[in-house]
């Protein structure tokens, strides 16, 4: 289980070892990373999924995208971390600027403080050209009970300076952290929305993504991840490369020392016959911090416009049925208990 805190402090090598306010409020992977226990649980079903007659790779794709998100964020945030590890080149009471060169690229980070908000801009230039290109920007407003922020990463801009960069488009983040001592310990709720604008991860054939994640996590309790996307699915046959409309909702919660998780997915449009849709389900019970545990229920079906099943299959592993705390599961031969993607997403024991 990847435990990625959203609001850890970035420690800078400031004079005397003190933490500088500007460097401490620079964007970091800790601000922008997802806790993906539930999605990993869905991925644990991937071998069975890939053996299905014609699975549209909804769960596998979701884990693939989420797993890549941290790596793509790191493409830019690692430069921020490296820059703030040094003393700023320019500093006054309102702003600080760091500038360093590496591997033929000049890098400049500027953080400006206005009231309690720290705005940042990361610029790149081909070494010696002085032709600066803005590759990332945003702001962070820290607080003991409520911290908020946003960030935009522009991979087209990054590619214009570093031609070997293969990612394209933008990722746009909004995030918050609430601390409420009246809630179950540690009393923290972290919420993040990530929007894609013509985003294409490197080494990916699913086309440009235009969609969004909505992520909520309460450490020690549970979390959820709702993902809507227009994406090119490889199956059924899609030689025309038509994008489908997909929705995936992953939810998980801690039960004792284990994680119980469920993912629901739907896909329509693209190469899928008009009026038809794929419906998917994957559950995982008893996953511990090392991702050990027996597989639970798995289902995939194609429904027509009336909700009748055209074809489908379902399996139940040694992990047994889906945890009832997540609600009813879709039926293989009818749509009466299909997951309702229009309802608010919640997870067991959420506060």
N, C-alpha and C positions, 0 to 999 in steps of 0.2 A: 504494500500500500504506500503510495507516494504521499507523504505529508508535506504539503506546500503551504506555508502560512502566507496570507495575503499582505500583512502589514508588519513584517519584521523590519527593524531599523538597519539601514546601511551604515556600517562603521567606516569612517574615513580616517586616513593617517594624518590627523590634524596635529598641530603643534602641541607638544606635551602629552599627546595621547588623548586629548579631549575630543569629544564628538562635535563637529562643526554643524550649526543649524542647517546651513545650505546643503552640505554633503549628506546629512542625515535625512534630508527630505528629497534627495534625488530619487528618480524612479528606479526600481529594482525588480528582479524576477519575483521576489517575494510579494510585491504589489500586484503582479500581473499573472501569476500562475494559478492553475486550476487544481483543486483537490478532486481526483477522478476515481475514487474508490468504486463507485457504481459502474462507471464506464469500463473499468478494468474487469469487473465481474462479468459484464456482457461479453467482453473480449475472450474470457475464459471459455465461452461457448463456440469460438470461431471455427475450430476444427470440425465440429458437427455441422455448423452452418455451411461451411464450404462444401460439404458433401451433399447438400440438398440439390434437387434437380435443377432449380433455377432460383437461387437466392439473390436478391438485389444488393447484398453486402451492406445492409443498413447498419448493423451493429459493428461490423468490422470497419466500415468507413468512418463511423463516429469515433471509435477509438483511435483510428489512424489520424483523424484530424485533430482530436484533442491532444494526443501524444505529441503531435508535431507543433502544437501551439507554443509550448514552452521553449522548444528549440528555436522556433522562429522569433520569439520574443528575445531570446538570448542573443540572436544575431546583432541586435542593437544595444541591449542592456549591458552586455559584457564591456562595451566601450565606455558606457557611463561608469561602471564599476572601476575600470582601469583609470579613468580620468580623475575621479574624486579621491582616489588613493594618493594623489599628489596634492601639494599646496596649490591653490588657485593662482593663475597667472595675473589676474586682475581681480580686485576685491574692494568693495566699499560696503556701506551699511545696507544698500538696497539690492546689490547683485554680486555674483561671483562668476568668473569665467575660467575654465580650464582649457588648455590647448596642448595637444601632443600629436606626434606623427608616428605612424606604424605601417609597415608593409606598403609604402607608396601612397598612403592616404593621410591627409591632414584632418584631425578631428577636433571639434570645438564644442564644448558644452557650456551653456549659459543658464544660470538659475537666478531668477529675480524674485525678491520677496515684496509682497504688497499686503499689508495687514498680516493676517495669519495664513496667507496662501503663497505657495512657492511654485512659480511657473518655470518650465524648463524648455530648452530648445537644443537639439543636437544637430550639428551641421558637419558635413563632410566635404572635402575638396581633394581633387588630384593633387599630390604633393607639389607645392610651389606654385600652383596655378592661381590661388586666391579666388577661385570661382566656387564660392560656398553654396552648397545645396542642403536644404532643410530635409532631414530624413526622419526626425521624430520630434514630437512636441506634446505639451500637456501641462497639467498642474496637479498639485497635491495640497490639500488642506488638512493638516494633522489635528488630532484632538484626542483627549483621554477617553471620552464617551462616544464620540462620533468623528471618524476620519473619512474624507472623501477625496476623489481624484479622477482624472481622466488622462488618456494618452492616445496618440495616433502614431502609427508606424507606417511609413510610406516606402514600400519595397521597389516601386518603380523609380523613385528618387535614389534609393540605394543602388540600384542597378546602373543608373546613369553615371555613378562615380566608380563603382566596382562592377565591371561588365560580367564577371564570372558569377555574380549573384543571379540565381534562377527563380527565386520567388517574385511574385508580381502582386500589384494591387495594394490595398490598405487593410490593416486591422485597427479598429477603433474601440478603445476600452473606456468604460465607466465603472468605478468601483467604490465601495463603501465598507466601513467596518464599524459596527455598533458594539459597545460594551455596556452590558446591563447586569449589575451585581445581583439583581433580584431574580435572575434566570439561572437555570442549572449551570454549575461550573463547567467551563470557565466563563460562561456568560457572554460569549462572543458570537455574533452573526456577521458573516462576510457575504456580500452580494456583488456580483460582477455581471456586466453585459458586454459582450464582445460582438461587434458588427463587422461583417466582411464586405468590402467594396471591390468587386472584381479581383478577389484574392485567389491566388493559386500557389499552394505550397510547392517547394522544389520537389522534383522527382515524383510528380503526380499527374495522372492522366484523366482525372475526373472533371477537368475544365475549371473555368473561373467560378468561384463561390460568391454568391450574394445572399447572405443569410445572417443569422445571429445565434449566439449562445446566451442563455440566461442561467446563471449559476448562483446557487445559494448553499452555504455550508455553515453548520454550527459544530465546531470542533468537539469531539467526544459524543456527539448526538447523531448527526446524520447530514445528508445533503441531497441536492437535486441538480440536474443539468438538463435543460430543455434546449434543443437544437433544431432550428428550421433552416432549410438550405435548398437552393436550386443547384442541382449537381448532375453531372453525366454519370449514369449508372451503367455498368458493363453488362448487366444481365437483367432481363432477356436481351437477345441480340439487339445491338444499338449501333449499327454501322454508320448511321447518320449523325451520331453524337448529340442526340436531342436531350436537353436537361430535364430531369424530373423534379417534382416538388416533394420534398421529404420532410418528415418530422420525426424526431426521436426524443424521448423523455426517459432519463435514467434517474432512479431514486435509490437511496440506501440509508440504512440506519444501523447504529451499533446495538447489538443484542449480546449482553455479556461481554466476552472478549472477541466476539466475531462480528463480521459485517454481513448483513442480509441485504441483497440488492435485487432490483428488477429494472429492466429496460423494455419500453414499448416503442414501436416504430411503425411508420406508415409511409408509403410512396405512391404517387400517382403522376399522370402526365408523362411527358417524354415518350419513350418507346412503349410504355404500358398502354394497352388498349383503352380507348376513350371510355370513361365511366367506371373503369376498373381501378382497383388499388391493391397494393400489397399491405398486409398487416403482419407485424412480427412481435414476438415476445421472447424474452430471455430472462431467467431468474437464477440466482446463485445464493445459496444459504450456507452460512457457517464459514465464510472466507475470513481468515485471520490476517494479521499484518504482513504475512509472507505470501498472501494470495493462495493459501492452501484451503481446500474444502471441496466437497462434492458438488458436481453440477446438479442443478435443479431442473425445472421445466423449460422446454424450448418449443416454440411454435412458429410456423410461417405459412401463410395462406394468401391466395389471390381471390379477391371478391369481385363480383360484377356490380352493376349499378343498383341492383336490388338488395345487395348485401349478402347474396348467396355465394357459397364457396365454389369457385371454379376448380381449384386444386389446392392441395395443402398437405402438410404433415406436421406431426408433433411428437415429441419425445419427452421422457421423464427419466432423469438420471438417478443415481443413488442418493442425491441430496433431497429428493422428494419434491412435493408440490411447492408452488410459489408461496412465500410467506403471506398469510391471510391479511396481515397488517397493511399490505399494499392494495387491498381490494380485490374484486372479482377479476378473473383472467379471461381473455377471449376464448370463445369456443371454436373448435376446429370446423364445425359444420353449420354454425349460424353466427350472426353478428350482434346478438343481444347483449353481450358483455364485452364488446370491443372497447378498448380504451378511448375515452373522450378527450381528444387533444385540445378542445376548447375550454376545458375546466382549468381553474388555477392549479398549478403544480405544487404539491406538498409532499413531505415525507413523514413517516411515523415519528411522533414525539417532538415534532417541530414546534418551536415557541414563536 
